[in-house]
Amino acid sequence: MGRHSTGAVTTNEVCKLELKLLLRDKLIQKGSHVTGSLTWTNGSSAIVESVYKPDEKYVRLKYILTEYHSGKKFEYDYKIQLVVYPSNLGKGEVMYFLCPETGLPCRILYRTYGSHIYKSRNSYKNRIYYSLQTCSKKDRHNSRYWKLDRQLKRLEELRKPTTYKGKPTKRALRVQNLETKQWEADHLRWSLESMPVSLQKILGKNHKF
């Protein structure tokens, strides 16, 4: 367990429990009782048990935390209820966690700021930032460019058809949209205001007529 922090943290720095990843890795399966494990980049781990049946839907977490200062160990074993709502698109359903603290639906739960349990962003007094929110204005466009680049590469690796019955697929349209956003971010990251102040002064002088 890491240090208790009161400073700003980002979503990339904390332990997260993401529904889309649990579904992708088949740790939640419709009509099934599944048991598996999760590990995080900071060394944390947990046993995961899920039940997805008509009469009950939940994820059960079991893990041990070690307090940073005292070395004291804490064992946790608790359930996070799942709910399913009809999709806004009119097809299928969308699954959500019910936050253990607020009871509100969410797709991602976090453990940070000294919390021993996973809960929603809104349940924390201190804000959990997205990584781009903590970038300086000069770095933001560059960070956004590379984030979009990673998203495009992941989509390209899928190698799925780009058309269906002569029309672009949703994936193809998404790629086009991301490419447009990346082009805009690329233009902005090379703009004068995104450059170091010293370089701005030099280029600014050279562009005076």
C-alpha positions in Angstrom: 0.0 0.0 0.0 1.5 3.4 -1.0 1.9 6.6 0.9 -1.2 8.5 1.9 -1.3 11.5 -0.5 -3.2 14.8 -0.4 -1.7 16.1 -3.6 -3.3 15.8 -7.0 -3.3 12.3 -8.5 -4.4 11.2 -12.0 -6.4 8.3 -13.2 -3.3 6.7 -14.6 -1.5 6.7 -11.3 -4.1 4.9 -9.1 -5.4 1.3 -8.8 -8.6 1.1 -10.9 -11.3 -1.5 -11.3 -12.7 -1.1 -14.8 -15.8 -2.9 -15.9 -14.8 -3.0 -19.6 -11.5 -4.8 -18.7 -13.3 -7.3 -16.5 -15.7 -8.1 -19.3 -12.9 -8.2 -21.9 -10.9 -10.6 -19.8 -14.0 -12.7 -19.1 -13.9 -12.2 -15.4 -17.6 -11.4 -15.7 -19.7 -13.7 -17.9 -23.4 -13.8 -18.3 -25.1 -16.7 -16.5 -21.8 -17.7 -14.9 -19.9 -17.7 -11.6 -16.3 -16.8 -12.4 -13.1 -16.6 -10.2 -9.8 -15.1 -11.2 -7.2 -12.6 -10.2 -6.1 -9.0 -10.9 -2.7 -7.3 -10.6 -1.8 -3.7 -10.9 1.5 -2.0 -12.0 2.2 -0.9 -8.4 2.3 -4.5 -7.2 -1.2 -4.6 -5.8 -3.3 -7.7 -6.4 -6.7 -9.1 -5.7 -8.8 -12.2 -6.0 -11.9 -11.5 -8.1 -15.1 -13.5 -8.0 -18.1 -12.6 -10.1 -21.7 -13.7 -10.3 -23.9 -12.6 -13.2 -27.3 -14.4 -12.9 -30.9 -13.2 -13.1 -31.3 -13.1 -9.3 -27.9 -11.7 -8.3 -25.1 -9.7 -10.0 -21.9 -8.8 -8.1 -18.1 -8.6 -8.1 -16.4 -9.9 -4.9 -12.9 -8.6 -4.1 -10.5 -10.2 -1.7 -7.1 -8.6 -1.0 -4.6 -7.6 1.7 -3.2 -4.1 2.2 -0.1 -3.2 4.2 -0.1 0.2 5.9 2.9 2.2 4.8 4.0 3.6 8.2 3.1 0.8 10.6 3.4 -2.3 8.4 0.1 -3.4 9.8 -1.9 -5.7 7.4 -5.6 -5.4 6.6 -7.6 -8.1 4.9 -10.6 -7.1 2.8 -13.4 -9.2 1.4 -16.5 -7.4 0.1 -19.0 -7.4 -2.7 -19.7 -4.7 -5.2 -23.2 -4.9 -6.7 -23.7 -4.8 -10.4 -26.7 -3.3 -12.2 -27.7 -3.5 -15.9 -29.6 -0.8 -17.8 -30.8 -0.7 -21.4 -28.4 0.9 -23.8 -29.2 4.5 -25.0 -28.5 3.2 -28.5 -31.6 1.0 -28.3 -29.6 -2.2 -28.6 -28.4 -4.4 -25.8 -27.6 -3.5 -22.2 -24.9 -1.6 -20.3 -23.5 -2.8 -17.0 -22.4 -0.6 -14.1 -20.9 -1.0 -10.7 -22.8 0.4 -7.7 -20.3 2.5 -5.8 -19.8 0.9 -2.3 -19.9 4.4 -0.7 -22.4 6.5 -2.7 -24.6 3.7 -4.2 -24.4 5.5 -7.6 -23.8 3.6 -10.8 -20.3 4.0 -12.4 -18.1 2.1 -14.8 -14.7 2.6 -13.0 -13.8 2.4 -9.3 -10.6 3.8 -7.8 -8.5 3.2 -4.8 -6.3 6.2 -3.8 -5.9 9.0 -1.3 -5.5 6.4 1.5 -8.8 4.6 0.8 -8.7 0.9 1.6 -11.7 0.2 -0.7 -12.5 0.8 -4.4 -15.0 3.5 -4.9 -16.1 6.1 -7.5 -14.3 9.3 -8.4 -17.2 11.4 -7.0 -16.9 9.7 -3.5 -13.4 11.3 -3.0 -13.1 14.7 -1.3 -9.9 15.3 -3.3 -10.2 15.3 -7.0 -8.8 12.5 -9.3 -7.6 14.2 -12.4 -7.4 12.8 -16.0 -3.7 13.0 -17.1 -4.3 15.8 -19.6 -5.8 18.0 -16.9 -2.5 18.1 -15.0 -0.4 19.0 -18.1 0.7 22.6 -18.7 -0.9 24.4 -21.6 2.3 23.9 -23.5 2.3 20.1 -23.0 -1.4 19.5 -23.4 -1.6 19.4 -27.1 1.5 17.2 -27.4 0.1 14.8 -24.8 -3.2 14.7 -26.6 -1.5 14.0 -30.0 0.3 10.9 -28.6 -2.8 9.7 -26.8 -4.8 9.8 -30.0 -1.9 8.1 -31.8 -2.0 5.2 -29.3 -5.8 4.9 -29.8 -5.4 4.8 -33.6 -2.7 2.1 -33.4 -4.9 -0.1 -31.2 -7.7 0.2 -33.8 -5.4 -0.5 -36.7 -4.2 -3.7 -35.0 -7.7 -5.1 -35.1 -7.6 -5.2 -38.9 -11.3 -5.5 -39.2 -13.3 -4.5 -42.4 -13.7 -0.8 -42.9 -16.9 -1.1 -45.0 -20.1 -3.1 -44.7 -22.6 -3.2 -47.6 -20.7 -0.3 -49.2 -20.9 1.9 -46.2 -18.1 2.8 -43.7 -18.3 0.7 -40.5 -18.5 2.4 -37.0 -14.9 1.5 -36.5 -13.9 3.2 -39.8 -15.8 6.3 -38.9 -14.2 6.4 -35.5 -10.7 6.1 -37.1 -11.6 9.1 -39.4 -12.7 11.1 -36.3 -9.6 10.3 -34.4 -7.4 11.1 -37.4 -9.1 14.5 -37.7 -8.5 15.2 -33.9 -4.9 14.1 -34.2 -4.3 16.4 -37.1 -5.8 19.3 -35.1 -3.6 18.4 -32.0 -0.5 18.1 -34.3 -1.2 21.6 -35.7 -1.6 23.0 -32.2 1.4 21.4 -30.6 3.6 23.0 -33.3 1.9 26.4 -32.9 3.9 29.4 -31.5 2.0 29.4 -28.1 2.9 25.7 -27.5 6.7 26.4 -27.8 9.0 27.4 -24.9 8.9 31.1 -24.1 12.5 31.5 -25.2 11.8 30.1 -28.6 8.6 32.1 -28.8 10.6 35.3 -28.4 13.0 34.3 -31.1 10.4 33.3 -33.6 8.2 36.2 -32.6 10.9 38.6 -33.5 11.6 36.9 -36.8 8.0 37.1 -37.8 7.7 40.9 -37.2 7.4 43.0 -40.3 
